[in-house]
C-alpha cells in the first residue's frame, strides 16, 4: 500500500512541478512571441483558469497523499496549491478588471495591473519553488 501512495504522490508532484515549469518557461513566453498583444491576452485569459485548477488539483491531491508519507514534501505542494487558489479566486479577477480598465485608457488601472501582475508572478514563482522542494524532499524518501 505504501508503494501505491508513494507512486501516486510522486506522479502528482511531478505533474505539479512539470506543469508549472512547462507553462512558465515555454507556453507563456511563446504566446507573447507568436501572437499579437490582443490575441495573446485572450489566450492567456482562457488558459489561466485551467492552469490554476490544474495546480490546485495536482498539488492539493499530492499534498494530501504525501502528508502520510513525506510531510515536508506535502507542505511544498500545499503551498503551491494555496498559491494557485489565491491567484485563481482573488488575483485573476482583479488583474483582468485592471487590464480592461487600462486598455480603456485608465492610467491608474495600468499601475494597478502592473502591481497585481507582479504579485501574481511572484506568487507563481513561490509555488514553483515550493513544488521543487517537494520534489527534493520526496526524492530523499526513495
Backbone as ProteinMPNN parsed JSONL, in Angstrom:
{"seq_chain_A": "XXXXXXXXXXXXXXXXXXXXXXXXXXXXXXXXXXXXXXXXXXXXXXXXXXXXXXXXXXXXXXXXXXXXXXXXXXXXXXXXXXXXXXXXXXXXXXXXXXXXXXXXXXXXXXXXXXXXXXXXXXXXXXXXXXXXXXXXXXXXXX", "coords_chain_A": {"N_chain_A": [[0.822, -1.204, 0.0], [1.985, 1.224, 0.746], [3.674, 1.627, -1.418], [1.899, 2.205, -3.46], [0.779, 4.633, -2.546], [3.12, 6.188, -2.458], [3.871, 6.144, -5.167], [1.66, 7.42, -6.365], [1.843, 9.907, -5.102], [4.321, 10.724, -6.056], [3.851, 10.908, -8.827], [1.863, 12.931, -8.895], [3.31, 15.026, -7.784], [5.338, 15.354, -9.689], [3.741, 16.056, -11.881], [2.686, 18.502, -10.984], [5.014, 20.154, -10.535], [6.251, 19.869, -13.063], [4.205, 20.747, -14.812], [3.873, 23.418, -13.98], [6.407, 24.424, -14.533], [6.614, 23.967, -17.319], [4.575, 25.647, -18.262], [5.467, 28.195, -17.385], [8.013, 28.442, -18.553], [7.816, 27.775, -21.265], [5.141, 27.881, -22.508], [3.778, 30.421, -21.762], [5.776, 32.43, -22.521], [6.002, 31.855, -25.319], [3.441, 32.38, -26.269], [3.315, 35.17, -26.134], [5.329, 35.838, -27.87], [4.595, 34.841, -30.382], [1.987, 35.664, -30.911], [-0.136, 38.511, -31.523], [-0.633, 41.32, -29.281], [-3.347, 41.604, -28.474], [-4.599, 39.104, -29.135], [-2.899, 37.415, -27.724], [-3.442, 38.167, -25.102], [-6.136, 37.361, -24.922], [-5.859, 34.574, -25.225], [-4.224, 33.918, -23.025], [-5.946, 34.656, -20.946], [-7.864, 32.699, -21.275], [-6.472, 30.389, -20.716], [-5.35, 30.599, -18.111], [-7.347, 30.191, -15.969], [-7.717, 27.395, -16.122], [-5.111, 26.499, -15.771], [-4.6, 27.254, -13.102], [-6.505, 25.647, -11.804], [-5.508, 23.132, -12.487], [-3.003, 23.151, -11.093], [-3.966, 23.438, -8.51], [-5.5, 21.055, -8.152], [-3.672, 18.924, -8.813], [-1.483, 19.55, -7.144], [-2.769, 19.832, -4.656], [-3.96, 17.285, -4.353], [-1.636, 15.72, -4.374], [-0.41, 16.735, -2.066], [-2.173, 15.914, -0.043], [-1.958, 13.099, -0.202], [0.808, 12.827, 0.218], [1.069, 13.77, 2.792], [0.895, 11.657, 4.476], [3.187, 10.191, 4.04], [5.435, 11.741, 3.462], [5.824, 14.385, 5.025], [7.14, 16.95, 4.849], [7.467, 17.318, 2.118], [4.81, 17.378, 1.455], [4.05, 19.833, 2.497], [5.332, 21.578, 0.732], [3.907, 21.121, -1.685], [1.384, 21.835, -0.818], [1.689, 24.564, -0.39], [2.037, 25.423, -3.042], [-0.501, 24.79, -4.035], [-2.231, 26.375, -2.463], [-1.319, 28.881, -3.217], [-2.097, 28.846, -5.917], [-4.854, 28.767, -5.581], [-5.336, 31.24, -4.308], [-4.457, 32.953, -6.35], [-6.248, 32.265, -8.402], [-8.823, 32.785, -7.342], [-8.742, 35.336, -6.1], [-6.707, 37.1, -7.212], [-6.699, 36.851, -10.109], [-9.317, 37.747, -11.113], [-9.154, 40.461, -10.385], [-6.847, 41.289, -11.708], [-7.634, 40.951, -14.392], [-9.779, 42.789, -14.506], [-8.43, 45.189, -13.976], [-6.752, 45.252, -16.196], [-8.61, 45.491, -18.266], [-9.695, 48.044, -17.681], [-7.371, 49.525, -17.936], [-6.792, 49.161, -20.651], [-8.819, 50.66, -21.647], [-7.892, 53.146, -21.242], [-7.448, 54.104, -18.666], [-5.149, 55.346, -16.545], [-4.457, 54.938, -13.862], [-5.419, 52.397, -13.479], [-3.652, 50.979, -15.025], [-1.318, 51.068, -13.495], [-2.244, 49.635, -11.322], [-2.768, 47.161, -12.549], [-0.114, 46.438, -13.277], [1.07, 46.183, -10.737], [-0.509, 44.132, -9.555], [-0.101, 42.082, -11.42], [2.641, 41.663, -11.139], [2.662, 40.736, -8.493], [1.229, 38.377, -8.887], [3.014, 36.951, -10.544], [5.153, 36.659, -8.761], [3.924, 35.124, -6.773], [3.34, 32.814, -8.23], [5.949, 32.021, -8.854], [6.9, 31.469, -6.278], [5.249, 29.296, -5.703], [6.162, 27.514, -7.656], [8.815, 27.121, -6.795], [8.315, 25.998, -4.28], [7.085, 23.647, -5.044], [9.227, 22.468, -6.303], [10.845, 22.037, -4.075], [9.25, 20.11, -2.892], [9.635, 18.014, -4.698], [12.357, 17.527, -4.214], [12.342, 16.803, -1.437], [10.695, 14.553, -1.581], [12.232, 12.93, -3.193], [14.281, 12.336, -1.455], [13.117, 10.468, 0.114], [13.23, 8.151, -1.277]], "CA_chain_A": [[0.0, 0.0, 0.0], [2.881, 2.379, 0.754], [4.183, 1.813, -2.773], [0.835, 2.863, -4.226], [0.728, 6.027, -2.102], [4.344, 6.853, -2.893], [3.796, 6.315, -6.627], [0.665, 8.461, -6.646], [2.418, 11.179, -4.656], [5.41, 11.068, -6.976], [3.245, 11.324, -10.101], [1.213, 14.227, -8.71], [4.37, 16.018, -7.578], [5.957, 15.578, -11.0], [2.777, 16.798, -12.695], [2.607, 19.879, -10.5], [6.257, 20.862, -10.851], [6.434, 19.862, -14.512], [3.197, 21.607, -15.428], [4.182, 24.815, -13.677], [7.628, 24.768, -15.262], [6.275, 23.994, -18.74], [3.797, 26.845, -18.537], [6.265, 29.403, -17.167], [9.203, 28.501, -19.401], [7.539, 27.592, -22.687], [3.824, 28.31, -23.001], [3.54, 31.864, -21.633], [6.632, 33.234, -23.413], [5.68, 31.624, -26.738], [2.188, 33.069, -26.59], [3.574, 36.593, -26.365], [6.246, 35.98, -29.004], [3.981, 34.472, -31.66], [0.671, 36.272, -31.108], [-0.212, 39.936, -31.234], [-0.996, 41.578, -27.887], [-4.77, 41.357, -28.246], [-4.859, 37.659, -29.137], [-2.139, 36.817, -26.622], [-4.221, 38.413, -23.89], [-7.316, 36.486, -24.936], [-5.441, 33.191, -24.992], [-3.774, 33.81, -21.63], [-7.142, 34.678, -20.089], [-8.586, 31.421, -21.375], [-5.639, 29.314, -20.167], [-5.048, 30.733, -16.687], [-8.255, 29.497, -15.038], [-7.426, 25.951, -16.164], [-3.775, 26.325, -15.18], [-4.729, 27.3, -11.646], [-7.229, 24.443, -11.376], [-4.548, 22.03, -12.615], [-2.057, 23.213, -9.97], [-4.737, 23.2, -7.288], [-5.885, 19.64, -8.057], [-2.493, 18.042, -8.751], [-0.73, 19.872, -5.933], [-3.583, 19.505, -3.475], [-4.038, 15.821, -4.253], [-0.316, 15.237, -3.969], [-0.171, 17.129, -0.674], [-2.97, 15.039, 0.829], [-1.341, 11.766, -0.192], [2.144, 12.908, 0.807], [1.033, 14.072, 4.223], [1.035, 10.385, 5.188], [4.48, 9.531, 3.823], [6.529, 12.716, 3.371], [5.162, 15.626, 5.437], [7.787, 18.166, 4.35], [7.11, 17.412, 0.703], [3.394, 17.766, 1.426], [3.984, 21.277, 2.738], [5.705, 22.236, -0.519], [2.788, 21.085, -2.642], [0.268, 22.596, -0.247], [1.975, 25.975, -0.678], [1.723, 25.626, -4.464], [-1.956, 24.731, -4.203], [-2.831, 27.56, -1.853], [-0.975, 29.992, -4.106], [-2.964, 28.762, -7.099], [-6.204, 29.134, -5.148], [-5.337, 32.695, -4.111], [-4.358, 33.583, -7.668], [-7.472, 31.979, -9.175], [-10.027, 33.374, -6.749], [-8.602, 36.739, -5.722], [-5.881, 37.934, -8.091], [-7.06, 36.806, -11.524], [-10.405, 38.674, -11.469], [-8.689, 41.843, -10.236], [-5.9, 41.544, -12.803], [-8.416, 41.107, -15.626], [-10.528, 44.045, -14.436], [-7.468, 46.286, -14.116], [-6.291, 45.251, -17.589], [-9.704, 46.039, -19.073], [-9.741, 49.491, -17.444], [-6.137, 50.074, -18.505], [-6.968, 49.171, -22.112], [-9.763, 51.73, -21.951], [-7.217, 54.427, -21.061], [-7.316, 54.472, -17.255], [-3.726, 55.255, -16.17], [-4.356, 54.335, -12.52], [-5.654, 50.959, -13.646], [-2.415, 50.405, -15.56], [-0.444, 50.865, -12.333], [-2.841, 48.54, -10.553], [-2.491, 45.93, -13.294], [1.306, 46.102, -13.153], [1.315, 45.736, -9.364], [-1.162, 42.833, -9.37], [0.579, 41.106, -12.274], [3.919, 41.357, -10.473], [2.32, 39.893, -7.346], [0.854, 37.073, -9.434], [4.247, 36.292, -10.989], [5.893, 36.285, -7.554], [3.193, 34.026, -6.136], [3.552, 31.632, -9.063], [7.343, 31.608, -8.668], [6.976, 30.834, -4.955], [4.628, 27.976, -5.857], [7.077, 26.682, -8.439], [9.944, 26.753, -5.93], [7.855, 25.084, -3.23], [6.873, 22.33, -5.657], [10.574, 21.917, -6.485], [11.233, 21.497, -2.764], [8.508, 18.855, -2.716], [10.355, 17.009, -5.491], [13.597, 17.209, -3.494], [12.017, 16.049, -0.222], [10.171, 13.244, -1.961], [13.377, 12.154, -3.689], [15.047, 11.877, -0.294], [12.396, 9.324, 0.689], [13.447, 6.969, -2.123]], "C_chain_A": [[0.862, 1.263, 0.0], [3.422, 2.674, -0.637], [3.158, 2.536, -3.641], [0.76, 4.343, -3.851], [1.951, 6.801, -2.587], [4.304, 7.124, -4.395], [2.817, 7.418, -7.004], [1.202, 9.835, -6.259], [3.507, 11.647, -5.614], [4.855, 11.58, -8.303], [2.609, 12.707, -9.972], [2.232, 15.343, -8.486], [5.031, 16.368, -8.902], [5.023, 16.369, -11.913], [2.714, 18.262, -12.281], [3.843, 20.669, -10.902], [6.458, 20.962, -12.366], [5.461, 20.779, -15.222], [3.48, 23.082, -15.205], [5.408, 25.282, -14.456], [7.343, 24.912, -16.754], [5.523, 25.27, -19.095], [4.67, 28.097, -18.449], [7.401, 29.555, -18.171], [8.868, 28.465, -20.887], [6.229, 28.228, -23.144], [3.654, 29.829, -22.949], [4.469, 32.688, -22.528], [6.29, 33.068, -24.895], [4.405, 32.338, -27.154], [2.467, 34.525, -26.937], [4.573, 36.843, -27.488], [5.502, 35.807, -30.326], [2.603, 35.062, -31.918], [0.745, 37.772, -30.857], [-0.786, 40.119, -29.828], [-2.453, 41.246, -27.577], [-5.08, 39.859, -28.163], [-4.097, 36.938, -28.032], [-2.904, 36.98, -25.314], [-5.446, 37.52, -23.798], [-6.945, 35.044, -24.628], [-5.001, 32.984, -23.544], [-4.971, 33.79, -20.686], [-7.913, 33.364, -20.143], [-7.796, 30.273, -20.756], [-5.517, 29.4, -18.649], [-6.049, 30.072, -15.747], [-7.98, 27.993, -14.976], [-6.07, 25.639, -15.557], [-3.882, 26.289, -13.656], [-5.479, 26.086, -11.108], [-6.306, 23.232, -11.437], [-3.59, 21.999, -11.424], [-2.775, 22.914, -8.661], [-5.054, 21.723, -7.107], [-4.657, 18.732, -7.936], [-1.687, 18.296, -7.483], [-1.488, 19.521, -4.669], [-3.709, 18.012, -3.266], [-2.725, 15.219, -3.806], [-0.023, 15.551, -2.517], [-0.933, 16.233, 0.293], [-2.325, 13.661, 0.932], [0.014, 11.808, 0.515], [2.133, 13.188, 2.292], [1.217, 12.811, 5.06], [2.441, 9.807, 5.083], [5.667, 10.486, 3.792], [5.983, 14.101, 3.721], [5.814, 16.908, 4.91], [7.497, 18.378, 2.865], [5.657, 17.863, 0.562], [3.24, 19.268, 1.628], [4.327, 22.041, 1.458], [4.568, 22.263, -1.524], [1.581, 21.856, -2.122], [0.456, 24.089, -0.511], [1.649, 26.294, -2.138], [0.221, 25.69, -4.683], [-2.646, 25.96, -3.639], [-2.53, 28.796, -2.705], [-1.851, 30.018, -5.347], [-4.395, 29.17, -6.755], [-6.318, 30.651, -4.972], [-5.309, 33.414, -5.461], [-5.656, 33.441, -8.447], [-8.667, 32.764, -8.653], [-9.901, 34.884, -6.542], [-7.844, 37.591, -6.746], [-6.383, 37.994, -9.529], [-8.224, 37.744, -11.872], [-9.977, 40.145, -11.381], [-7.708, 42.224, -11.351], [-6.657, 41.789, -14.105], [-9.181, 42.427, -15.643], [-9.594, 45.241, -14.614], [-6.968, 46.386, -15.553], [-7.359, 45.849, -18.505], [-9.785, 47.558, -18.916], [-8.515, 50.179, -18.044], [-6.243, 50.182, -20.026], [-7.925, 50.265, -22.557], [-9.164, 53.111, -21.676], [-7.029, 54.881, -19.629], [-5.868, 54.246, -16.798], [-3.547, 54.644, -14.776], [-4.546, 52.83, -12.596], [-4.412, 50.273, -14.193], [-1.422, 50.129, -14.429], [-0.945, 49.707, -11.484], [-2.584, 47.2, -11.231], [-1.042, 45.5, -13.109], [1.636, 45.563, -11.763], [0.729, 44.347, -9.132], [-0.489, 41.745, -10.203], [1.907, 40.692, -11.651], [3.686, 40.446, -9.269], [1.97, 38.479, -7.797], [2.084, 36.28, -9.878], [5.055, 35.823, -9.78], [5.236, 35.106, -6.845], [3.391, 32.73, -6.918], [4.98, 31.108, -8.914], [7.526, 30.923, -7.312], [6.366, 29.437, -5.0], [5.509, 27.018, -6.624], [8.247, 26.212, -7.579], [9.511, 25.796, -4.817], [7.546, 23.704, -3.804], [8.215, 21.668, -5.975], [11.09, 21.336, -5.169], [10.507, 20.191, -2.48], [9.179, 17.727, -3.488], [11.612, 16.567, -4.747], [13.298, 16.368, -2.258], [11.497, 14.654, -0.545], [11.292, 12.348, -2.478], [14.22, 11.608, -2.543], [14.394, 10.674, 0.381], [12.655, 8.04, -0.08], [14.518, 6.092, -1.525]], "O_chain_A": [[0.528, 2.251, -0.654], [3.609, 3.836, -0.999], [3.516, 3.383, -4.46], [0.686, 5.206, -4.726], [1.833, 7.929, -3.067], [4.665, 8.214, -4.841], [3.11, 8.252, -7.861], [1.037, 10.807, -6.997], [3.595, 12.831, -5.938], [5.34, 12.578, -8.837], [2.795, 13.559, -10.841], [2.038, 16.469, -8.944], [5.258, 17.541, -9.2], [5.47, 17.257, -12.639], [2.69, 19.154, -13.128], [3.74, 21.723, -11.53], [6.798, 22.027, -12.881], [5.845, 21.51, -16.135], [3.347, 23.897, -16.118], [5.439, 26.398, -14.973], [7.784, 25.876, -17.38], [5.806, 25.899, -20.114], [4.62, 28.957, -19.328], [7.717, 30.668, -18.592], [9.576, 29.074, -21.688], [6.224, 29.032, -24.076], [3.413, 30.459, -23.979], [3.99, 33.573, -23.237], [6.29, 34.046, -25.642], [4.307, 32.842, -28.273], [1.927, 35.055, -27.908], [4.65, 37.958, -28.004], [5.75, 36.543, -31.28], [2.098, 34.971, -33.037], [1.576, 38.244, -30.081], [-1.353, 39.188, -29.256], [-2.752, 40.671, -26.531], [-5.743, 39.408, -27.23], [-4.591, 35.961, -27.468], [-2.999, 36.045, -24.519], [-5.76, 36.987, -22.734], [-7.634, 34.369, -23.863], [-5.365, 31.99, -22.915], [-5.009, 33.004, -19.74], [-8.543, 32.968, -19.162], [-8.385, 29.286, -20.317], [-5.575, 28.376, -17.97], [-5.623, 29.431, -14.786], [-8.01, 27.395, -13.9], [-5.907, 24.613, -14.897], [-3.326, 25.405, -13.005], [-5.118, 25.555, -10.058], [-6.322, 22.395, -10.535], [-3.386, 20.949, -10.816], [-2.24, 22.213, -7.802], [-4.891, 21.191, -6.009], [-4.606, 17.871, -7.058], [-1.256, 17.352, -6.822], [-0.919, 18.977, -3.723], [-3.584, 17.522, -2.144], [-2.695, 14.319, -2.966], [0.551, 14.725, -1.808], [-0.4, 15.837, 1.33], [-2.168, 13.123, 2.028], [0.328, 10.928, 1.317], [3.1, 12.871, 2.985], [1.642, 12.881, 6.213], [2.851, 9.021, 5.936], [6.794, 10.076, 4.069], [5.709, 14.903, 2.828], [5.109, 17.855, 4.56], [7.304, 19.511, 2.423], [5.32, 18.633, -0.338], [2.392, 19.899, 0.998], [3.68, 23.039, 1.139], [4.295, 23.293, -2.14], [0.842, 22.459, -2.9], [-0.504, 24.795, -0.82], [1.049, 27.329, -2.429], [-0.272, 26.539, -5.426], [-3.544, 26.521, -4.269], [-3.393, 29.654, -2.888], [-2.296, 31.082, -5.779], [-5.064, 29.839, -7.543], [-7.28, 31.266, -5.432], [-6.053, 34.37, -5.679], [-6.112, 34.393, -9.08], [-9.431, 33.338, -9.429], [-10.854, 35.625, -6.785], [-8.293, 38.68, -7.102], [-6.48, 39.077, -10.106], [-8.122, 38.479, -12.854], [-10.388, 40.968, -12.199], [-7.741, 43.342, -11.866], [-6.352, 42.732, -14.836], [-9.229, 43.108, -16.668], [-9.926, 46.193, -15.32], [-6.78, 47.487, -16.07], [-7.046, 46.621, -19.411], [-9.928, 48.278, -19.904], [-8.612, 51.278, -18.59], [-5.828, 51.181, -20.613], [-7.86, 50.741, -23.691], [-9.836, 54.128, -21.851], [-6.489, 55.964, -19.402], [-5.418, 53.107, -16.678], [-2.585, 53.913, -14.54], [-3.907, 52.079, -11.86], [-4.144, 49.117, -13.865], [-0.766, 49.088, -14.409], [-0.158, 48.899, -10.99], [-2.227, 46.222, -10.574], [-0.768, 44.336, -12.819], [2.391, 44.6, -11.629], [1.399, 43.479, -8.573], [-0.327, 40.616, -9.74], [2.254, 39.511, -11.639], [4.434, 39.491, -9.056], [2.368, 37.502, -7.163], [2.182, 35.081, -9.618], [5.583, 34.71, -9.78], [5.919, 34.197, -6.374], [3.588, 31.669, -6.325], [5.198, 29.898, -8.855], [8.225, 29.915, -7.212], [6.903, 28.503, -4.405], [5.596, 25.838, -6.282], [8.627, 25.043, -7.627], [10.258, 24.887, -4.454], [7.728, 22.697, -3.12], [8.328, 20.444, -5.923], [11.701, 20.267, -5.154], [11.079, 19.271, -1.895], [9.281, 16.607, -2.988], [11.898, 15.373, -4.659], [13.928, 15.332, -2.049], [11.825, 13.687, 0.144], [11.295, 11.143, -2.227], [14.807, 10.532, -2.658], [15.046, 9.947, 1.131], [12.337, 6.954, 0.404], [14.847, 5.048, -2.088]]}, "name": "protein", "num_of_chains": 1, "seq": "XXXXXXXXXXXXXXXXXXXXXXXXXXXXXXXXXXXXXXXXXXXXXXXXXXXXXXXXXXXXXXXXXXXXXXXXXXXXXXXXXXXXXXXXXXXXXXXXXXXXXXXXXXXXXXXXXXXXXXXXXXXXXXXXXXXXXXXXXXXXXX"}
